[in-house]
Amino acid sequence: MYRMIYADARGRFYEHPGVLALGRTGDLFVEPDEDDMIELPNGASLVLIPGGHPAGMDKKGKLMLLEKGRTGEPAWAVGALLPQGYTRTLLPAYRRRGADGPLPLFGYAAVAWRQGKPYVAARRTDDLRRWNPESYNTPELPGLVHSMEKKHPGNRIIGQLSRCALEYSCFTAQNIFYRRWEGGIPVSPVCNARCLGCISLQPAECCPSPQSRINFSPTPEEVAEIAIPHLDRAAGAIISFGQGCEGEPALTFDTVAGAIRRIRKETANGTINMNSNAGHTIGVTSICAAGLDSLRVSIISAREEVYNAYYRPRDYKFGDVLSSIVAARSAGIFVSLNLLLFPGLTDRTEEAEALVELINKYDINMVQLRNLNIDPDFLMQRLSPGEGELLGVPGLIKAFQKVPGLKVGNFSHPVR
């Protein structure tokens, strides 16, 4: 049986021998089963849920809220933050009473204790060797950043990436300085959506953004100056537009397309990728024509009403997203869905069926599973999870794996 883990105010974690652990899917508390849970992997961290008291079940099957631990101190709910390459299957079960504002924008996963070990509600869904936290934030990183700043003193993107690498510990920013794998190049200070879980811009009354958005528009020359040596010399080289510290890159299509043309005049190596909401079809089409290799389209649902409730598009419709996908696939671009996965929403039958239908109809190449970082209560108050039967996240993954030729994972992979 899986036992509850809780914490005291000093951050010490305890197993409760008399209370069974629960997880949450949508608005429901459920018992985790074998398909949901794995041992807590390396790189995962246990964290307190601010203001949350853990919910569990006693031995008679009665739901209970643990407000005090065995020592009489307040008991606080615990979740896990997963390393890249793992997909969350259940949310933590807790209740917050009188808490100030939504939770920080993290992807909390349910945890439990079993046979002397911590477990987490997750599945490993990609090869995480290139995204192992041990490969990042190394002692030599500040020196590498300083060296590149000296080499490109007037490049504003390097200034932004330096901050992202050292202050925000952004892995794709750090890869630019390590000269390896997928490196991010932010290009857009503006966006055409108002996502509920945006990590670079939030209204003052909402949850704080974990990083700031760039406040300038780089030139094609600034972009190419960084991209060319990375694509030419980095192992497994990918350059990606559309990072967490920016808005929608397709809105700056003149800059991106111009940069790609400059890059491809100098090198044919590596993969040029764009992460996009794909709402600006003219921009996406222009960038594809310039020589883009892969397009990762952000999506939470293939059902328009759910999509709109989360993305709150300013000047585009869901049909524009589909038109952009058609344009990209017609140009031979490798297209992935960056699926914002939320247990209790994405794994309902009506959601899964709509997604599989979209994947087949539009010839999608890959689904990248992305744990949605958002307060579950905040999200559930703003969109309906629907009425369909729950497949569970493992069931949803199996449904994707049955689609012929579809890759399922978590990351962008080289396509050149």
C-alpha positions as CSV (number, residue, x, y, z in Angstrom):
1,M,0.0,0.0,0.0
2,Y,1.1,3.5,-0.6
3,R,1.4,5.6,2.5
4,M,1.0,9.4,2.9
5,I,4.1,11.6,3.0
6,Y,3.7,15.0,4.7
7,A,6.0,17.7,6.0
8,D,6.4,20.0,9.0
9,A,7.0,23.7,8.8
10,R,10.8,23.2,8.8
11,G,10.7,21.0,5.7
12,R,11.2,17.7,7.3
13,F,9.3,14.9,5.6
14,Y,7.4,12.1,7.4
15,E,5.6,8.9,6.4
16,H,2.2,8.5,8.1
17,P,1.8,4.8,8.9
18,G,-1.9,5.1,9.5
19,V,-2.9,7.1,6.4
20,L,-3.0,5.9,2.8
21,A,-1.8,8.2,0.1
22,L,-4.1,9.7,-2.5
23,G,-3.5,11.5,-5.7
24,R,-5.7,13.9,-7.6
25,T,-7.0,13.8,-11.2
26,G,-9.0,16.9,-12.2
27,D,-11.2,17.5,-9.2
28,L,-11.2,13.9,-8.0
29,F,-9.1,12.3,-5.2
30,V,-8.1,8.8,-6.2
31,E,-6.0,5.9,-4.9
32,P,-2.8,5.5,-6.9
33,D,-2.2,2.2,-8.5
34,E,0.9,0.3,-9.9
35,D,0.6,1.9,-13.4
36,D,0.7,5.4,-11.8
37,M,3.7,5.1,-9.6
38,I,7.5,4.7,-9.9
39,E,10.3,5.1,-7.4
40,L,11.4,8.7,-7.0
41,P,14.0,9.1,-9.8
42,N,17.3,10.9,-9.5
43,G,16.9,14.6,-10.3
44,A,13.4,14.8,-8.7
45,S,12.9,16.9,-5.6
46,L,10.3,16.8,-2.9
47,V,8.7,20.2,-2.1
48,L,6.0,21.6,0.2
49,I,2.7,22.7,-1.3
50,P,2.4,26.3,0.0
51,G,-0.7,26.5,2.3
52,G,-1.8,23.0,1.5
53,H,-2.8,20.3,4.0
54,P,-2.5,16.7,2.6
55,A,-5.6,14.6,1.9
56,G,-5.5,10.8,2.5
57,M,-7.6,7.8,3.4
58,D,-7.8,5.9,6.7
59,K,-7.8,2.2,6.9
60,K,-11.6,2.1,6.7
61,G,-11.6,3.9,3.4
62,K,-12.7,7.3,4.8
63,L,-11.3,10.5,3.2
64,M,-9.4,12.6,5.7
65,L,-7.5,15.9,5.7
66,L,-4.4,15.9,7.8
67,E,-4.0,19.2,9.5
68,K,-1.6,18.2,12.2
69,G,1.2,15.6,12.2
70,R,2.2,13.1,14.8
71,T,4.1,15.7,16.8
72,G,1.1,18.1,16.9
73,E,2.7,20.5,14.5
74,P,0.8,21.6,11.3
75,A,1.1,19.0,8.5
76,W,1.8,20.3,5.0
77,A,1.2,18.6,1.7
78,V,4.2,17.4,-0.3
79,G,4.6,17.1,-4.0
80,A,7.5,16.2,-6.3
81,L,9.0,18.3,-9.1
82,L,10.1,15.9,-11.9
83,P,13.2,16.0,-14.0
84,Q,12.9,16.3,-17.8
85,G,11.9,13.0,-19.5
86,Y,9.2,12.1,-17.0
87,T,5.4,12.6,-17.4
88,R,3.2,13.1,-14.4
89,T,0.3,10.8,-13.9
90,L,-1.4,12.2,-10.8
91,L,-1.5,15.6,-9.0
92,P,-1.0,15.8,-5.2
93,A,-4.1,15.5,-3.1
94,Y,-4.5,18.5,-0.7
95,R,-6.8,21.3,0.3
96,R,-5.7,24.9,0.7
97,R,-7.7,27.0,3.2
98,G,-7.5,30.8,3.0
99,A,-4.3,30.6,0.9
100,D,-3.0,33.9,-0.6
101,G,-3.3,33.5,-4.4
102,P,-2.6,30.6,-6.7
103,L,0.4,28.2,-6.3
104,P,3.6,29.0,-8.1
105,L,3.8,27.8,-11.7
106,F,5.3,24.3,-11.0
107,G,4.3,20.9,-12.2
108,Y,3.6,19.3,-8.8
109,A,3.2,15.5,-8.9
110,A,1.7,13.2,-6.2
111,V,4.1,11.3,-3.9
112,A,3.8,8.4,-1.5
113,W,5.9,6.1,0.7
114,R,6.2,2.4,0.1
115,Q,8.5,-0.3,1.6
116,G,11.0,2.2,2.8
117,K,11.2,4.3,-0.4
118,P,9.6,7.5,-1.8
119,Y,7.4,7.0,-4.9
120,V,6.1,9.5,-7.3
121,A,3.1,9.6,-9.8
122,A,5.0,9.5,-13.0
123,R,6.2,7.5,-16.1
124,R,9.5,7.8,-17.8
125,T,8.7,8.8,-21.4
126,D,11.9,9.9,-23.1
127,D,15.7,9.4,-23.0
128,L,16.8,11.9,-20.5
129,R,20.6,11.6,-20.9
130,R,20.9,15.0,-22.5
131,W,18.6,16.6,-19.9
132,N,20.1,15.0,-16.8
133,P,20.4,17.9,-14.2
134,E,23.9,16.7,-13.4
135,S,25.0,17.9,-16.8
136,Y,23.9,21.5,-16.0
137,N,24.9,24.3,-13.6
138,T,28.4,22.9,-13.6
139,P,31.3,24.9,-12.0
140,E,32.7,26.0,-15.4
141,L,29.4,27.5,-16.6
142,P,30.0,31.1,-15.3
143,G,33.4,31.1,-17.1
144,L,31.8,29.9,-20.4
145,V,29.2,32.6,-20.1
146,H,31.8,35.3,-19.4
147,S,33.9,34.1,-22.4
148,M,31.0,34.3,-24.8
149,E,29.9,37.7,-23.5
150,K,33.5,39.0,-24.3
151,K,33.4,37.4,-27.7
152,H,30.0,39.0,-28.6
153,P,29.9,42.2,-26.6
154,G,27.2,43.9,-28.6
155,N,24.8,41.0,-29.0
156,R,21.7,41.6,-26.8
157,I,20.6,37.9,-27.1
158,I,23.8,36.8,-25.4
159,G,23.0,39.2,-22.5
160,Q,19.5,37.7,-22.2
161,L,20.8,34.1,-22.4
162,S,23.4,34.9,-19.8
163,R,20.7,35.8,-17.3
164,C,18.6,32.8,-18.3
165,A,21.5,30.5,-17.8
166,L,22.8,31.8,-14.5
167,E,19.7,33.2,-12.8
168,Y,16.9,30.9,-14.1
169,S,19.0,27.8,-14.7
170,C,17.4,27.4,-18.1
171,F,18.9,24.3,-19.8
172,T,18.4,25.4,-23.4
173,A,20.1,28.7,-22.5
174,Q,23.0,26.9,-20.9
175,N,23.4,24.7,-23.9
176,I,24.4,27.7,-26.0
177,F,27.3,28.3,-23.7
178,Y,28.2,24.6,-23.4
179,R,28.0,24.4,-27.2
180,R,25.9,21.3,-27.4
181,W,22.5,19.8,-28.0
182,E,19.4,22.0,-28.1
183,G,20.1,25.7,-27.6
184,G,17.4,28.4,-27.3
185,I,17.4,31.8,-29.0
186,P,14.6,34.1,-27.9
187,V,13.4,36.5,-30.5
188,S,9.9,37.9,-29.6
189,P,8.9,40.4,-26.9
190,V,5.2,40.1,-27.9
191,C,2.6,37.4,-28.0
192,N,-0.9,36.8,-29.5
193,A,-2.2,34.7,-26.6
194,R,-2.8,35.2,-22.9
195,C,-2.1,31.7,-21.6
196,L,-3.3,30.9,-18.1
197,G,0.0,29.3,-17.3
198,C,2.4,31.6,-19.1
199,I,5.8,31.4,-17.5
200,S,7.1,34.8,-18.7
201,L,4.1,37.2,-18.3
202,Q,1.2,37.1,-15.8
203,P,-1.2,39.8,-14.5
204,A,-0.3,41.2,-11.0
205,E,-3.2,39.4,-9.3
206,C,-2.1,36.0,-10.6
207,C,0.7,33.6,-9.8
208,P,4.2,35.2,-10.3
209,S,6.0,34.3,-13.5
210,P,9.2,32.4,-12.8
211,Q,11.2,34.4,-15.4
212,S,10.9,37.7,-17.3
213,R,10.2,38.2,-21.0
214,I,12.7,39.8,-23.3
215,N,12.0,43.5,-23.9
216,F,13.8,44.0,-27.2
217,S,13.5,42.7,-30.8
218,P,16.8,41.2,-32.0
219,T,18.1,41.6,-35.5
220,P,18.6,38.7,-37.9
221,E,22.4,39.4,-37.6
222,E,22.3,38.9,-33.8
223,V,20.4,35.6,-34.2
224,A,22.7,34.3,-36.9
225,E,25.8,35.3,-35.0
226,I,24.8,32.8,-32.2
227,A,23.1,30.1,-34.3
228,I,25.8,29.5,-36.9
229,P,28.6,28.3,-34.6
230,H,26.2,26.3,-32.6
231,L,24.8,24.4,-35.6
232,D,28.2,24.0,-37.1
233,R,30.1,22.7,-34.1
234,A,27.6,21.5,-31.4
235,A,26.9,17.8,-30.8
236,G,23.3,16.9,-31.7
237,A,22.8,20.6,-32.6
238,I,19.4,22.1,-32.5
239,I,18.6,25.9,-32.5
240,S,15.1,26.6,-31.1
241,F,13.1,29.8,-31.3
242,G,10.1,30.2,-28.9
243,Q,11.6,30.0,-25.4
244,G,10.1,30.5,-22.0
245,C,11.5,34.0,-21.8
246,E,9.7,35.3,-24.9
247,G,6.3,35.6,-26.6
248,E,5.3,34.2,-30.0
249,P,8.2,33.9,-32.4
250,A,6.0,33.8,-35.5
251,L,5.0,37.4,-34.9
252,T,8.6,38.4,-35.7
253,F,8.7,36.3,-38.9
254,D,10.7,38.8,-40.8
255,T,13.5,38.5,-38.2
256,V,13.3,34.7,-37.9
257,A,13.0,34.1,-41.7
258,G,15.9,36.5,-42.4
259,A,18.0,34.8,-39.7
260,I,17.4,31.4,-41.1
261,R,18.3,32.4,-44.6
262,R,21.6,33.9,-43.3
263,I,22.3,30.7,-41.3
264,R,21.7,28.4,-44.2
265,K,24.0,30.4,-46.4
266,E,26.8,29.5,-43.9
267,T,26.0,26.0,-42.8
268,A,23.7,23.1,-43.7
269,N,24.3,21.4,-40.3
270,G,21.9,20.9,-37.4
271,T,18.2,21.4,-36.9
272,I,16.4,24.7,-36.8
273,N,13.3,24.4,-34.7
274,M,10.5,26.7,-33.7
275,N,8.2,26.4,-30.7
276,S,5.0,28.2,-31.5
277,N,1.3,28.5,-30.8
278,A,1.0,28.5,-34.6
279,G,-1.8,31.1,-34.5
280,H,-0.1,33.4,-36.9
281,T,-0.3,31.4,-40.1
282,I,1.3,34.0,-42.3
283,G,4.4,34.1,-40.1
284,V,4.6,30.3,-39.7
285,T,4.4,29.9,-43.5
286,S,7.1,32.5,-44.2
287,I,9.4,30.9,-41.6
288,C,8.8,27.4,-43.1
289,A,9.7,28.7,-46.6
290,A,12.9,30.2,-45.3
291,G,14.3,26.8,-44.3
292,L,12.8,25.7,-40.9
293,D,13.3,22.1,-40.1
294,S,10.9,21.4,-37.3
295,L,7.8,23.0,-35.8
296,R,6.6,22.3,-32.3
297,V,3.0,23.5,-31.8
298,S,1.8,24.2,-28.3
299,I,-1.7,22.7,-27.6
300,I,-3.7,21.8,-24.5
301,S,-6.7,20.3,-26.3
302,A,-8.0,19.5,-29.8
303,R,-11.4,20.7,-28.7
304,E,-11.7,24.4,-29.5
305,E,-13.7,25.5,-26.4
306,V,-11.0,24.0,-24.1
307,Y,-8.2,25.4,-26.2
308,N,-9.7,28.9,-26.1
309,A,-10.3,28.8,-22.3
310,Y,-6.6,28.1,-21.7
311,Y,-4.8,30.1,-24.5
312,R,-7.3,33.0,-24.6
313,P,-6.1,34.0,-28.1
314,R,-6.0,37.7,-28.9
315,D,-6.3,37.8,-32.7
316,Y,-6.4,34.2,-34.0
317,K,-8.6,31.2,-33.9
318,F,-8.0,27.5,-33.4
319,G,-8.6,27.0,-37.1
320,D,-5.5,29.2,-37.8
321,V,-3.4,26.8,-35.7
322,L,-4.6,23.9,-37.9
323,S,-3.9,26.0,-41.1
324,S,-0.4,26.5,-39.9
325,I,0.1,22.8,-39.3
326,V,-1.2,22.1,-42.9
327,A,1.3,24.7,-44.3
328,A,4.2,23.2,-42.3
329,R,3.5,19.6,-43.3
330,S,3.0,20.6,-46.9
331,A,6.5,22.2,-46.8
332,G,7.9,18.9,-45.5
333,I,8.4,20.3,-42.0
334,F,8.6,17.8,-39.1
335,V,5.6,18.8,-36.8
336,S,5.3,17.9,-33.2
337,L,2.5,18.7,-30.8
338,N,3.7,20.2,-27.5
339,L,0.9,18.7,-25.5
340,L,0.3,20.5,-22.2
341,L,-0.8,17.5,-20.2
342,F,-3.0,17.8,-17.1
343,P,-4.3,14.7,-15.3
344,G,-8.1,14.7,-15.3
345,L,-8.3,16.8,-18.4
346,T,-6.0,15.5,-21.2
347,D,-6.6,11.8,-20.3
348,R,-10.4,11.8,-20.7
349,T,-11.8,9.8,-23.5
350,E,-13.3,12.8,-25.4
351,E,-10.0,14.6,-25.2
352,A,-7.9,11.6,-26.2
353,E,-10.2,10.8,-29.2
354,A,-10.1,14.4,-30.4
355,L,-6.3,14.5,-30.2
356,V,-5.8,11.2,-32.0
357,E,-8.2,12.4,-34.7
358,L,-6.2,15.6,-35.1
359,I,-2.9,13.6,-35.2
360,N,-4.2,11.3,-37.9
361,K,-5.9,14.0,-40.0
362,Y,-3.0,16.4,-40.0
363,D,-0.2,13.8,-40.3
364,I,1.5,14.9,-37.0
365,N,5.0,13.4,-36.6
366,M,5.4,13.5,-32.8
367,V,3.7,14.2,-29.6
368,Q,5.8,15.8,-26.9
369,L,4.2,15.3,-23.5
370,R,4.6,18.4,-21.3
371,N,3.6,18.5,-17.6
372,L,1.4,21.6,-17.3
373,N,2.8,23.9,-14.6
374,I,-0.2,25.5,-13.0
375,D,-2.3,25.6,-9.8
376,P,-4.9,22.8,-10.3
377,D,-7.6,24.8,-8.5
378,F,-6.8,27.9,-10.6
379,L,-7.1,25.9,-13.8
380,M,-10.2,23.9,-12.9
381,Q,-12.1,27.1,-12.0
382,R,-11.5,28.4,-15.6
383,L,-12.2,25.4,-17.8
384,S,-14.3,22.3,-17.7
385,P,-12.6,18.9,-17.7
386,G,-15.5,17.4,-19.6
387,E,-17.6,14.4,-18.9
388,G,-15.7,11.6,-20.6
389,E,-14.4,8.5,-18.9
390,L,-10.9,8.8,-17.5
391,L,-8.3,6.7,-19.3
392,G,-5.5,7.7,-16.9
393,V,-2.3,9.1,-18.2
394,P,-0.8,5.7,-18.8
395,G,-3.9,4.9,-20.9
396,L,-3.5,8.1,-22.9
397,I,0.1,7.3,-23.6
398,K,-0.9,3.8,-24.8
399,A,-3.5,5.4,-27.1
400,F,-0.8,7.6,-28.7
401,Q,1.6,4.7,-29.0
402,K,-1.0,2.8,-31.1
403,V,-1.0,5.5,-33.8
404,P,1.2,4.2,-36.7
405,G,4.4,6.1,-37.2
406,L,3.8,8.6,-34.3
407,K,6.8,9.3,-32.0
408,V,5.9,9.9,-28.4
409,G,8.3,11.6,-26.0
410,N,9.1,14.8,-24.2
411,F,11.8,16.6,-26.1
412,S,12.6,17.9,-29.6
413,H,15.1,15.7,-31.4
414,P,17.4,16.4,-34.3
415,V,15.7,15.9,-37.7
416,R,18.7,16.7,-39.8
